[in-house]
């Protein structure tokens, strides 16, 4: 009888794919890189499948790994729900935990400050501190997690609100073109969207808000799809590495390339004649009546920080 994978194996595999790196997964999980590599190899051995592939730009899922990842996420979500139910039965209130999913840009550059502000307000009010459980995924995966009930609240970067869910804009993100310092565009300050449409780029995978925002902008401005990417990668870190190495330009969030640009490792250009922007949205199950408690408070903090709408009148996609 073949041994079944453990939750530890599954968590390590999910973290590697989400972070796009063994080292970042190790930091995420608080273990050594050797432990992460062992767990991933053990999962591959137990399943009899090759799940990950390594490249100079990071670690990505194989075709089989991408299929398995969806099942792994469901198992981990079920495990989290089991733990929450057990906690509630022991007498702890469910309101002390809020499960949040966020796309990569929001999770890396915005959400930590929102959570810190939530904690500050709760501390000042003398109320119980909410534990925010974060899951990072691309926008489509966050939407799927919200729909399935695996998470309470999601933050995404897609141009259009998802149908059947409550949603509200909480801010806006500007996209820029990122190139290596040796690229032919590195002496320029701007590039037209017409030019971008004809250049094979380093791009995020299908389903990411970053890619969707660019492709939607090209369709509106040029009236035809952009050229297929030269390379498609699962994390912003991998995209930045490809840009720095001179593989291809990329269109990324201004937030994601800020540090590399400041250090001179990447040159950024504006997009003209109109900038590419994308809304940052909070999404949840149900209608505006279902955004309540700590989730509502966190959305209010996000909207105040990002200049979005007031959560008092959220978009009612689910009603």
Residue pairs with C-beta under 8 A, 6 or more apart in sequence:
2 46
3 46
4 46
5 42
5 43
5 46
5 47
7 75
7 76
7 79
8 39
9 39
9 40
9 42
9 43
9 46
10 43
10 72
10 75
10 76
11 29
11 76
12 25
12 29
12 31
12 35
12 36
12 39
12 40
12 43
13 39
13 40
13 43
13 51
13 52
13 65
13 68
13 69
13 72
14 69
14 72
14 73
14 76
15 25
15 28
15 29
15 36
16 22
16 25
16 36
16 40
16 52
16 59
17 52
17 59
17 60
17 61
17 65
17 69
17 234
18 25
18 28
18 136
18 137
18 235
19 25
19 28
19 235
19 237
20 58
20 59
20 60
20 233
20 234
20 235
20 237
20 238
21 58
21 59
21 235
21 237
22 33
22 36
22 37
22 40
22 59
23 33
24 237
25 36
26 32
26 33
26 35
26 36
29 36
40 51
40 52
43 51
44 50
44 51
44 52
47 68
49 62
49 64
49 65
49 68
50 62
50 64
50 65
51 61
51 62
51 64
51 65
51 68
52 59
52 60
52 61
52 62
52 65
53 59
53 60
53 61
53 62
53 65
56 241
56 245
57 231
57 233
57 238
57 239
57 241
57 242
57 245
57 247
58 233
58 234
58 235
58 237
58 238
58 241
60 233
60 234
60 238
61 68
61 69
61 234
73 137
73 141
73 145
73 150
74 148
74 150
77 145
77 148
77 150
77 151
80 99
80 133
80 150
81 149
81 150
84 94
84 97
87 94
87 97
88 94
93 128
95 128
95 130
95 293
95 294
96 128
96 129
96 130
96 131
97 130
97 131
97 132
97 133
98 130
98 131
98 132
98 133
98 152
98 153
98 294
98 295
98 298
99 132
99 133
99 135
99 150
99 151
99 152
99 153
100 111
100 132
100 133
100 134
100 135
100 151
100 152
100 153
100 154
100 155
100 298
101 134
101 135
101 136
101 137
101 141
101 142
101 145
101 146
101 150
101 151
101 153
101 154
101 155
102 111
102 134
102 135
102 136
102 142
102 154
102 155
102 156
103 136
103 137
103 138
103 139
103 142
103 155
103 156
103 157
103 208
103 209
104 136
104 138
104 208
104 210
104 235
104 236
104 256
105 157
105 173
105 209
105 210
105 236
105 253
105 255
105 256
106 155
106 156
106 157
106 280
107 134
107 136
107 155
108 136
108 236
108 255
108 256
109 253
109 255
109 256
110 155
110 171
110 255
110 280
110 302
110 305
110 306
111 134
111 155
111 302
113 305
114 298
114 301
114 302
114 305
115 132
115 298
117 301
117 305
118 130
118 132
118 294
118 297
118 298
118 301
119 129
119 130
121 297
121 301
122 128
122 129
122 130
123 129
130 294
132 298
135 142
135 145
135 150
135 151
137 145
138 204
138 205
138 207
138 208
138 209
139 156
139 157
139 158
139 207
139 208
139 209
139 212
140 158
140 207
140 208
141 207
142 151
142 154
142 155
142 156
142 283
143 154
143 156
143 158
143 162
143 165
143 283
145 151
145 154
146 153
146 154
146 165
146 283
146 284
146 285
147 164
147 165
147 285
149 285
152 284
152 295
153 282
153 283
153 284
153 295
153 298
153 299
154 282
154 283
154 284
155 170
155 280
155 281
155 282
155 283
155 302
156 162
156 209
156 280
156 281
156 283
157 173
157 208
157 209
157 210
157 212
157 213
157 253
157 278
157 279
157 280
157 281
158 209
158 212
158 213
158 278
158 281
159 212
159 213
159 216
159 278
159 279
160 216
161 167
161 281
161 283
161 315
161 317
162 283
162 317
163 317
164 317
164 318
165 283
165 284
165 285
165 286
165 317
165 318
166 283
166 284
166 285
166 286
166 287
166 288
166 290
166 291
166 314
166 315
166 316
166 317
166 318
166 319
167 281
167 282
167 283
167 284
167 314
167 315
167 317
168 281
168 282
168 291
168 299
168 303
168 308
168 309
168 311
168 314
168 315
169 279
169 280
169 281
169 303
169 308
169 309
169 315
170 280
170 281
170 282
170 299
170 302
170 303
170 305
170 306
170 308
170 309
171 279
171 280
171 302
171 303
171 305
171 306
171 307
171 308
172 277
172 278
172 279
172 280
172 306
172 307
172 308
173 253
173 254
173 255
173 277
173 278
173 279
173 280
174 253
174 254
174 275
174 276
174 277
175 210
175 213
175 214
175 217
175 251
175 252
175 253
175 254
175 271
175 275
175 276
175 277
175 278
176 251
176 252
176 253
176 254
176 257
176 268
176 269
176 270
176 271
177 185
177 191
177 196
177 249
177 250
177 251
177 268
177 269
177 270
177 271
178 239
178 240
178 243
178 249
178 250
178 251
178 252
178 257
178 260
178 261
178 266
178 267
178 268
179 185
179 186
179 243
179 249
179 266
179 267
179 268
179 269
180 186
180 243
180 244
180 245
180 246
180 266
180 267
181 264
181 265
181 266
181 267
182 246
183 246
183 249
183 267
185 191
185 249
185 267
185 269
186 267
188 269
189 269
189 270
190 269
190 270
190 271
190 272
191 269
191 270
191 271
191 272
192 271
192 272
192 273
193 217
193 218
193 221
193 222
193 271
193 272
193 273
193 274
193 276
194 221
194 222
196 214
196 218
196 226
196 249
196 251
196 271
197 218
197 221
197 222
197 224
197 226
197 227
198 227
199 227
199 248
199 249
200 227
200 228
200 229
200 230
200 248
201 226
201 227
201 229
201 230
201 248
201 249
201 250
201 251
202 229
202 230
202 231
202 233
202 239
202 242
202 243
202 247
202 248
202 249
202 250
203 210
203 211
203 214
203 229
203 231
203 232
203 233
203 239
203 250
203 251
204 210
204 211
204 232
204 233
204 234
204 235
204 236
204 239
205 211
205 232
205 233
205 234
206 232
209 278
210 236
210 251
210 252
210 253
213 276
213 277
213 278
214 226
214 251
214 276
215 225
215 226
217 271
217 276
218 224
218 225
218 226
219 225
221 274
229 248
230 247
230 248
231 242
231 247
231 248
233 239
233 242
236 252
236 253
236 256
239 250
239 252
240 250
240 252
240 256
240 257
240 260
240 266
242 248
242 250
243 249
243 250
243 266
244 260
244 265
244 266
251 271
251 276
254 268
257 266
257 268
260 266
261 267
261 268
279 308
280 302
280 306
280 308
282 291
282 299
282 302
282 303
282 311
282 314
284 290
284 291
284 295
285 318
286 318
287 316
287 318
287 319
288 313
288 314
288 315
288 316
288 319
290 318
291 299
291 311
291 314
296 311
299 311
299 314
300 310
300 311
302 308
303 309
303 310
303 311
